[in-house]
Amino acid sequence: MRIIIAGAGEVGTHLAKLLSRENMDITLIDEDRERLGDLDANYDMLTKVASPTSIRDLKDVGVHGVDLFVAVTPHETTNMTACLLANKLGAKKTLARIDNYEYLLPENAQLFKEMGLNHLIYPEVLAAKEIVDAIHVNWMRYHLLLCDGALELCVVKVRDNAPIIRQKFSSGVFSHGKFRIVAIKRGAQTIIPRGNDEIQPDDLVYFVCTKENIDFVRQQAGKDSHDMHNIIFVGGSRIAQKAVKELGDDKNIRVIEPNRERCYQLSEKLNNALIINANGSDLEVLKEEGIQDTDAFIAVSDNSEANLFACMAAQKFGVRRTIAEVENIDYIPLAEGLDIGAVINKKLIASSYIYQMLLNASVLNVRNLTSADAQIVEFEVKEGSRITKHKIKDIDLPENVNIGGLVRDGIGILVNGDTLILPDDKVVVFCRASDIRKIDKFFR
């Protein structure tokens, strides 16, 4: 498969690195030679100094017949123009990164397809939704609805008080059958349960369950849920703006932003928040703004280090829920070690969305697990596929693969070794990022 990525910023570079490991023909272009650096020497990709809106440059990099043209520069108009040109010049599919929410409305989808824009992605909106969910379901590190909500993923850091600690289980299954453990993050190690395992204190545990068993998971993880009313955002970024709007009018929300001009803009856009012109990393400022009475603290400034520092400070004041935007992927393990409540990373969100498009048609959805070397993949089972031939225990699945559950006729079902998967089932699979293509062939 041949792919051209326009824009060697954080999203484009990370995506190119990810796809280069998949033995795909990747070309990364940017107008700035310094951004491209020595990527072509260290990764299996071609880099070229070129303008994504130049017809001559697009022809030179071979846009005609390319399977996917991705435009992820920081500028929406450049991305959309580049995709329109690429489509007219013969690209099979195009994807543009945007920053206008109106373009994502369902009634506008057909318009953009007719123009030659097959897919639009707004990573900041996706990140804001994750923040809002993390505030509402605040006893988890991460929460995700699977297969349109028929199954749910609950990621919880368990302590010594959890009833589930040091209880033996086999291949992720307990005798009660109310949830399944599909992955464990222990230090830097990601464990996909396949034999006899047990949970240790401070493990990050990935549970799959149905909605009616969410409270049982919470009890077994030794967690309490709390009302999040007083909320502080540090940084008035687009992620913060989208999240504040999503949270509505029933919260006491403060946004701390050091840029005075941005504060004026925020005060016009956000009617449900108090805007404060100050440095959110200043401990005295946090004290003045009532950090000790804050329920949730979200650091989404442009500086990852400052976000981590601010969340650490909030924890010292007893804030129950901390969320940090960390754009440097190398900092994510550090954030876990510092016990930051949740980590948001736009690059992983965007790359998961795009990566999904490149897989077999049986793949419905792919999500990166930010805090673990694992991915969640939703498959639709085809008639005659290998996964339907035997019970799960008799299928020779790759070592780092765990089937978490399935949806049959709209009903979520947790699986075990005796489960027989049927055509038209929707199956949730957990696997190492490097093994996703190995499992794909079972569902073709």
N, C-alpha and C positions, 0 to 999 in steps of 0.2 A: 504494500500500500504506500502511495506517495502522498506526502503532506507538506504544505508550505505554511510556515508560521510567520506572520508579520508582526514585529515588535519584540525586541530582545530585552524587555523589562522583566520584572519579577515573575509575572504569570507566564509570559512567552518562553523565558529561559527555563523555568521549572518544567513546563509542559514538554519542551523539546528534549530535555534530559530524560524525562520519564518515558517518552515514546522512543527515544534512541535505543533503549534497552530492549525494545520489542522487535528489533530487526526490521524496522520500517525505514523507508527512504524519506528522511527529514531534511528540509531546507529551512533555515532560520534567517530572516532578512531584517535589516534595520538600517536607518540612514546614518547612524552613529557607529563608526568603526570600533570605538572603545567599548561600547556595550557588547559587541560580539566577542571581543577579547580573543582568547585561544580555545573557545568552545569546540571548534572543529578538530583540534588536536587531541583534546581529552575525551571527546564523546563521538559516537558514530553518527555524525551529522555533517551537513554542508552549511557553511555560513556565507552570507554575501551582503555587501553594502549595497542597498537598493532602497528606493522609495516605494512604499506599497500603493501609492496613488499615481505612479508613473506607468503608463501603458508600455513604454519601451522596456522598463525594468522588469515588469511582470512577465513580459514575453521572454526576456533573457533568462529568467529563473525557471521557465517552463511551466507557466500556469495552465496552459492548455492541457486538458485531460487529467489534471491533478485530482486525486480522490477527495481531498479536503483542503480548503484554504481557510486558515484561521487568522483573524486580525484582532490582536489584543494589545495595541498600542494604548497609551494613556488618553488618547483623544478619540471621542466617539465619532465625530464626523470623518476623521481619517479612516477609522475601522469600517464604517458603513460604505464610504466611497470605494475603499479598497475591495470590499466584498462584491459590490455592484460591478466594478470593472472586472474582477476575477471571474464572475459568473458569465459576463458577456464574452470574455476571452476563452471560455471553455472549461472552467473549473466545475467538477461534478457537484460538490457541496461547498457551502460557505458558512462561516460562523463569525459573528462580530461581538466584541465586548462593548457594552453600552452603559450609559449612566442616566438614561431617561426612562423612568418606570412606565410611562404611558405606552412605550413601545411593546411592553410585555403583556398588555391587556389582551385577552382572548380575541376580542373583536378586530384587533389589528394584525393578528398572525397571518391571515390569508393575504393581506396587502403586501407584507414583506416577502412572503414566498413568491408572489407574482413578480416582485421587483428583482428577485434573485438572492434574497437573504434567507437562507434556510433555517438558521438558528441564531438566537440572540441570547447572550448571557450577561447578567448583572451580578457579579460576585458579591457586591456590597449588600444587595437585597437578601441574598441567600445567607450571608453572615449575620445580618440583622435578625432574620427569622430564628437562627440558632440561638442568638442571645436571648430573645424573648422567651423561647422555649426553656432555656436554661434557668430563667428567672421563675417561670411558672412551676417547673418541676425541679425544685431546688435541692432535693436530697441526692440527686444524681450528678455525676460529672458530665454526662451526655445522654441525650434521649432522642430516639428516632423511631418514627412510625414506619413500619415495613408493610409492603403490599397493601397500600391504601389504608393502613391502620388495623388490618386483621391480626397482625403480630406487632410486638413492640420490642425495641432494644433498649435496655437499661444498663448504663455503665456506671458502676459504683465503686468507690474506694472503701474497702472494708477495714474495720479496726478490730481490736481485741474483743469488743463487746458484741460482735456479730455472732448470732447462733450458728451460722454456716461455717465458721472458722474450724479448720482441722477435721471436717467431716469428709469421709471418703465418698467418692462418686465415680461412676464409670462412664467414660466417653461423654462427659457433660451432662449426664442424666442422673437425677435423684429418684428414689423410689416413689415419692409423692407425685411426680409427673407434672408439677405446676409450673416449672420453668426448666430451661436448659441453659447450661453454661457453655458458651461457644468459643470464648477466648479468655485468657488471663494475661495481664501485663504484670510481670514481676521484675522490678528494677528495669534494666534495659532489655529483658527477654520477653518475647511474645510467645505464649504457649497456646496451641490449639489442642484441646483435650481429645485424646484418642484412646487412652488406657485408664488405669486407676490414678486418679488425681485427688488433691485436696487443696483447699484455699488456705493461704497463710495471711497473717495480719499485714496490712498495707498493700495487699494485692489490689490491682484495678481489675474488676471482674465484669465480664460482658454477659448479661442475662438476656435470653429471649423468652417472652411469655405472651399470653393473651391479656387483654385489657382487664378482665375480671381478677387476674392474679397479680396485678401491680402492687397492691397493698401487702400481699404475702411476700413478694420480693423485698419490699422496703423493710418489713419486719425481720426477715432472714438476714438482711444486710446490716441490721442494727441501726437504722436511720430514722430520723423524725423529719416531718415536713413542716415548714414555717411559712407564714404569710410574709410576702415581700412587698412592703408598702413604701418605705423610705429608700430611694434609689439615687445613687450618684454616678454620673458618667464623667469620665475625664477625657476630654477631647471631643470637639464638635464635628467629627468627621461625618461622611455620608452614612457610614454604618450606624453611628450614634443617632443621626437624624431619623433614619428609617426605623430603628428600634424604638426610639421615644414615641414616634407616631403610632407604632403597633401596640405599645403598652396602654394607650388610651388615657382617659382623664381621671381614673380612680387611684392613681399613684402620686406620691409626693416625689417629684423628679427634679434633680438639679444637674445642670451641665456646666462643668468647669472648663473654660477654654481661654488660653493665654492671648490669643490674637483678638485685639479689640474690634477690628473690622468684621471678622467672622462672627463675633458675639452679636453685633448689630443684625447680621443676616439671620443668625439663629433665632433671635428674638422675634423676627418677622415670620419665620417658618414654623416655630414650635410654640403653640399656644398652651400646651399642657406641661411646660417645664420652666423652671427659673434658670436664667442664664447668668453665669458668674464669670467675670473677666479676671482670671487668676491662673497661677501655675498649679496644676493638680498634683504635682510631685512635692509641693511645699507642705510639710507637716503642719505648720501653723495655719495654713489655709484650710486644710482638711479638718482640723480641730474647730475652727470658726464655723465651718459649714456642717458641723454636727456628725462627724464621722463615727463617733462612738454610738450614735443612735441609728446608724445606717444598716439596712438589711441586705442590700445588694450593691456591690461596687464594681463598675465596668470601666476598664481602662482601654480606650480605643483611639489613642493619639497616634501620630505618625511614627512614633519612636518605640520600638519593641522593648528596648531596655527600660525606658521610662515607664511603660505599661507594667512590666514585671515588678519594678521597684514600688510603684504606686499600690499594686495589689498586695505586696508583702507588707507595706505600711498599713493598709486597711485591715489585714489579718491581725496585726499587732493590736489594733483597736477593737478587735472582737467581731468584725463584720462576718456574717455567716456565709455569704455567697460572693466570691470574687471571680471575675471573668477578664481575661487579658487577650487583646489582639496581638498575636505574635507572627510577624511576617517573615522572620528569619527561621526557616525550618529547623536549623541546628539548635535553636533555643527551646524547641518544644520539649525535649527531655529535661532540660533545665527547669522549665516551668512545672513539669510533673514533680521533679525533685523538691521544688519549693512549695509543693502542695497547693498551687493555684487551682481554684475550683474548676474552671473550664478554660480551654484555649481555643481561640478562633484564628483560622488561617485561610485567607482568601485564595491563596495559590492552590492549596489542596482542594478547596471547594470547586474552583474553576476547572482544574485538571481532571477531577473525577467526572464532572459533567461531560467534558470533551472526550475523555477516554471511553466513556460509555458508548459514544457514537461509533467507535471504531471496532466494536466487538460484533459477534454474530447476532443475527436478528432475534434469537431466542433470549437475549439479555434485555431485561426491562429497565434495570437501574443498577448503578454502581456507586458506592460511596466509600471514600477513604476514611479510615478511623484515625483521626488526628494523633491520638496518643499511643497508637500501636502500629506495628508493621503488619497490618491486615486490612482487608477490604471486605465489604458486604456486597454481594452480588445477588440480584433477583433474576431468576430464570423462569421462563415459561416453557413447560415441558411439551415437546413435540411428539406426535405419534411415531413410534418406532425408535425413539432415541434410546441410547444404551442405559440410561438411568432407570428405565421402566422394566428392564429385563429380569432383575432380581431384587430381593429385599436389600435394604441398605447395608446390612452386615455382610452380605455376600458380594458386594460391589467393591472392586479393588480401587478405591479412591486414593488420590495422592496423599502423602503423609500429612501435610499441613492444611488439610481441608476438613471442615466440619459443617454438616447440614443442620441448620438451626431449627427449621420448621417449614411448613408448607401451608398453602391456602387452597382449599378445595370447595368449590361452590360458594365462595365468599366467606368461608369459616376458617379461622386460623387453627392449625393443628401442630402440636409439638411432635417431633419425630423421635423414633428410637431404632435400634438395630433391626427390629422386625417390621418396620414400616415399608410398604411397597408404594412407590411413587407412580402415579398414573398420568397418562396424557392429559394436557390442559391444566394440570396442577401448576401453581406458582410456588417456586421453591427458593428459600433464602439460604445462601451458602456463605460461609466465612472461610477465608483463605488468606495465606500470605500474598502480598502484592505480586510477588514473582510467580505465583502458581495459578493466576487467574486463567491463563490460556490453557493450562492443563485440564482444568475442570470444564471449560467451555465445550470440549469435544463430547462429554457425556450427555449433553443436552441438545446436540444437533440432530 
